[in-house]
Amino acid sequence: MKHTPTPWQRGNNLFPDRIFDLKEREIAYCGGQNTSGTANAKHIVHCVNMHDELVEALDDMIKYLDNNGKESDVSELARQALSKAKEKEQ
């Protein structure tokens, strides 16, 4: 099963602790209109919406380093991070 398509958005002032898709269908409730619930919703939305862009950037960086013979600790760290990010997609 696939997750709800991105981008996601945080609710308005009445529901700042909830996450919605672009059709305003609720995806998640983050536990109450308190500082923690609102902050969690904001963090989740930011992370989810940046995921694909970050995976693509890491992938491009690794390809660039591989094509230019620049194998290093940085490229290995990028490979490990990319592997973890893609693992969660499946």
Backbone as a ProteinNet text record, in pm:
[ID]
protein_1_A
[PRIMARY]
MKHTPTPWQRGNNLFPDRIFDLKEREIAYCGGQNTSGTANAKHIVHCVNMHDELVEALDDMIKYLDNNGKESDVSELARQALSKAKEKEQ
[TERTIARY]
84.2	0	89	52.1	128.6	73.4	162.1	117.3	41.6	-24.3	-98.4	-0.9	-35.8	54.6	87.9	207.7	252.2	222.7	225.3	262.7	148.8	190.2	96.6	96.3	-5.8	-11.6	-66.4	-24.2	-73.5	-206.4	-289.9	-420.7	-412.4	-524.2	-531.4	-529.5	-562.2	-558.8	-652	-758.9	-851.1	-796.6	-714.3	-661.9	-511	-431.1	-286.9	-214.1	-282.3	-222.7	-264.2	-319	-364.5	-295.6	-284.6	-217.6	-319.5	-317.9	-414.9	-343.2	-411	-360.7	-413.3	-381.4	-422	-573.1	-640.4	-786.6	-854.6	-773.8	-819.1	-879.3	-828.6	-866.3	-764.2	-811.7	-721	-637	-506.6	-412.8	-375.8	-351.9	-305.6	-347.5	-363.2	-392.4	-274.1	-215.2	-91.2	-110.9	-226.6	-242.7	-277.2	-360.5	-407.8	-351.4	-429.2	-387.3	-298.9	-188.9	-89.2	37.9	134.9	258.6	320.7	320.3	383.5	309.2	177.7	100.5	115	110.6	126.3	267.7	366.6	506.4	530.9	472.6	488.6	427.7	309.1	245.1	330.5	381.9	466.7	592.2	655.7	778.1	750.2	643.6	608.9	583.6	505.4	475.5	603.7	691.1	816.6	901.1	915.7	997.9	939.4	810.9	745.6	760.1	736.2	741.1	882.6	984.5	1123.9	1185.2	1123.1	1182.5	1226.7	1136.5	1170.3	1281.2	1278.3	1381.2	1517.6	1521.4	1648.4	1703	1614.4	1657.4	1715.7	1649.6	1698.6	1834.7	1849.8	1976.9	2090.5	2064.6	2167	2202.3	2102.3	2124.1	2210.8	2178.5	2256.7	2399.6	2415.1	2548.5	2633.9	2575.6	2649.1	2689	2597.3	2629.6	2743.4	2738	2844.1	2978.7	2979.8	3105.4	3158.4	3070	3111.2	3168	3103.7	3147.4	3276.8	3312.2	3432.7	3542	3528.1	3630.4	3656.8	3552.4	3569.4	3517.7	3547.3	3505.1	3565.8	3482.8	3532.2	3438.9	3474.4	3388	3251.9	3251.4	3126.4	3034.5	3088.9	3003.4	2952.3	3031	2985.7	2873.1	2886.3	2779.7	2651.9	2668.4	2552.9	2485.6	2564.9	2508.5	2429.3	2484.8	2416.6	2284.6	2287.2	2165.3	2060.5	2104.9	2013.9	1952.1	2031.8	1981.8	1873.5	1895.2	1795.7	1667.9	1682.7	1565.5	1483.3	1549	1477.5	1416.8	1480	1430	1291.3	1268.9	1140.9	1032.6	1071.5	973.4	900.6	961.3	905.3	803.9
-117.5	0	124.2	223.5	348	450	542	649.3	755.6	843.4	953.4	1040.7	1075.9	1159.1	1292.1	1339.2	1467.5	1575.4	1699.7	1752.4	1740.4	1735.5	1738.8	1879.7	1910.8	2042.6	2030.6	2123	2128	2201.3	2168.3	2231.6	2380.6	2447.3	2591.3	2618.6	2738.8	2777.3	2695.1	2643.4	2560.1	2418.6	2370.5	2233.5	2229.5	2303.6	2308.3	2178.6	2088.1	1960.8	1846.5	1881	1779.5	1799.3	1689.8	1690.2	1650.5	1724.4	1703.3	1689.4	1625.2	1625.6	1751.5	1766.9	1888.4	1896.5	1783.2	1783.7	1801.8	1838.1	1865.8	1744.2	1625	1503	1482	1452.6	1436.8	1310.4	1326.8	1215.3	1169.3	1266.7	1231.4	1336.4	1287.6	1372.5	1356	1464.7	1459.3	1486.3	1457.7	1451.5	1575.3	1657.6	1768.7	1902.8	2004.7	2139.2	2198.7	2134.3	2187.5	2211.7	2266	2299.8	2177.3	2065	1944.2	1889.3	1880.5	1828.3	1914.2	2044.9	2137.7	2130.2	2126.4	2116.6	1984.9	1877.1	1746.9	1747.8	1805.5	1812.9	1893.7	2005.4	2090	2015.3	1943.2	1868.3	1754	1680.6	1569	1618.6	1724.7	1779.5	1823	1891.6	1937.1	1818.3	1717.5	1600.7	1524.6	1500.6	1425.9	1500.7	1631.3	1709.2	1723.6	1713	1724.8	1590.4	1481	1349.1	1322.7	1335.7	1303.6	1392.4	1520.1	1613.6	1577.5	1540.3	1502.3	1371.2	1274.8	1148.1	1173.9	1256.7	1289.2	1360.4	1453.3	1525.3	1431	1341.1	1243.3	1151.6	1107.7	1021.3	1092.4	1217.9	1296.3	1318	1344.7	1366.2	1240.1	1126	999.9	973.3	995.8	977.4	1069.5	1193.9	1289.8	1243.4	1203.4	1158.8	1033.9	940.7	818.1	848.3	939.2	972.5	1052.6	1113.7	1195.7	1135.3	1007.9	938	999.9	1047.3	1117.8	1034.6	907.3	820.7	873.6	889	942.8	900.1	940.9	913.7	980	1096.8	1169	1088.9	1033.7	957.7	830.6	771.9	653.1	690	801.6	847.3	876.7	935.7	965	835.6	734.4	604.7	541.2	548.5	490.7	563.2	695	772.8	745.2	737.9	712.3	573.8	478.1	341.9	339.6	409.4	414.5	482.7	592.6	666.7	582.3	511.6	429.6	306.1	254.2	137.8	165.2	284.9	319.3	342.1	358.3	379.2	251.1	138.5	10.8	-45
0	0	0	-78.2	-86.1	12.6	50.2	139.1	59.9	129.8	67.8	-10.4	-133.8	-214.4	-145.7	-171.6	-119.2	-222	-184.5	-53.3	47.5	174.1	284.2	340.6	419.4	481.7	623.3	705	841.9	841.9	937.6	946.7	975.5	959.4	984.9	1135.3	1174.3	1315.9	1403.6	1347	1425.6	1447.5	1353.5	1360.4	1334.4	1409.8	1382	1414.9	1484.5	1524.5	1432.2	1315.6	1220.1	1085.8	1014.3	883.9	778.1	666.3	559.2	425.1	330	192.8	123.9	-3.7	-74.6	-99.1	-84.8	-99	36.8	136.3	272.8	342.8	304.5	375.5	486.4	604.9	718.8	703.1	726.1	720.1	860.4	949.6	1084	1185.7	1307.2	1422	1517	1558.4	1636.6	1785.2	1837.9	1981.6	2059.4	2010.5	2091.6	2050.4	2074.7	2036.7	2145.1	2166.5	2258.9	2179.5	2243.5	2173.9	2108.4	2177.1	2124.2	2002.2	2009	1896.5	1772.3	1790.8	1679.2	1622.9	1710.1	1665.3	1593.2	1643.3	1577.1	1437.8	1424.3	1293.1	1196.2	1243.7	1159.2	1115.1	1208.1	1177.2	1079.1	1101	1012.6	870.8	857.8	725	655.3	728	668.5	621.3	704.9	669.6	550.9	554.3	445.3	313.3	316.2	192.6	138.1	221.1	175.7	135.3	172.3	152.8	9	-86.8	-226	-279.7	-244.6	-290	-232.2	-106.1	-43.5	-100.6	-124.5	-185.6	-323.7	-402.7	-536.1	-529.6	-436	-422.1	-382.6	-289.8	-251	-366.9	-438.9	-555	-658.9	-688.9	-784.8	-735.7	-606	-550.9	-563.4	-533.8	-544	-689.1	-782.2	-924.5	-966.8	-923.3	-956.8	-901.8	-776	-714.6	-783.7	-816	-885.1	-1023.6	-1096.9	-1232.6	-1236.4	-1125	-1120.1	-1032.5	-1000.9	-923.7	-788.5	-722.1	-595.1	-478.4	-478.1	-367.6	-237.9	-135.9	-8.7	103.6	225.2	339.7	321.6	256.9	234.9	143.4	36	-55.1	12.7	100	172.7	269.3	338.3	427.8	348.8	231.3	145.4	101.4	66	25.7	140	259.8	375.7	403.9	398.5	422.9	315.3	190.7	79.7	92.2	132.4	151.2	258.3	367.8	475	428.5	353.8	306.5	209.2	120.4	22.3	87.5	190.7	262.7	319.6	369.5	429.5	324.8	199.2	93.4	58.8	82.8	38.3	132
[MASK]
++++++++++++++++++++++++++++++++++++++++++++++++++++++++++++++++++++++++++++++++++++++++++

